Amino acid sequence: MWFYPQRSEWFDRLGLAGLLGAETVATPTPTPTVLIAGSGSQGGETITTPTPTPTPTATPVPTATRPPRTPTPTPGEAEAPPVVDGLQVRVVAEQDVWLLVEVDGEKVFEGLLQSGDTQEWVGRERLFLRTGNAGGTHVFVNGVDIGVLGESGEVLSREIYLDAQSGMPVLGEPQPTPVPTTTG
């Protein structure tokens, strides 16, 4: 009689069961067969057939599933801006620009940015920008794209501050500081 092992046994014998996501399970051990040769008063010789070793069989086990993919925003879908304590202003020079930057009343930058340059400043309450080329000055406030500040070659000043009631950043024209007068 010919014995053909099941496909899962071949995978197990070749060491492939684990690769296919199958779990090896041993089958019960058969009881050995005992034959007694000879008969009558002559006694007999006991012959024991070898006990076959258990042949593991492969039982399919569900394999781990991939974690769900994080959806990638499609173009035009707005991503949530990062949470920032205070003001975070990033300037991307779309053209060559001259900038003067003050953070919380202190001058932190004055100079040229070449097209493609990016600079970032962080403040607690107020940021002042003066640009010599508003059309080349692209501004982001707390991760939100504000856009370019004006026309190409236009010189202007902008103030970015936190609104006292909402705590949200506001972009506006700077207010002149009153000059104290003396009476005399």
Secondary structure, 3 states (H helix, E strand, C coil): CCCCCCHHHHHHHCCCCCCCCEEEECCCCCCCCEEEECCHHHCCEEEECCCCCCCCEEEECCCCCCCCCCCCCCCCCCCCCCCCCCEEEEEEECCCEEEEEEECCEEEEEEEECCCCEEEEEECCEEEEEECCHHHEEEEECCEEEEECCCCCCCEEEEEEECCCCCCEEEECCCCCCCCCCCC
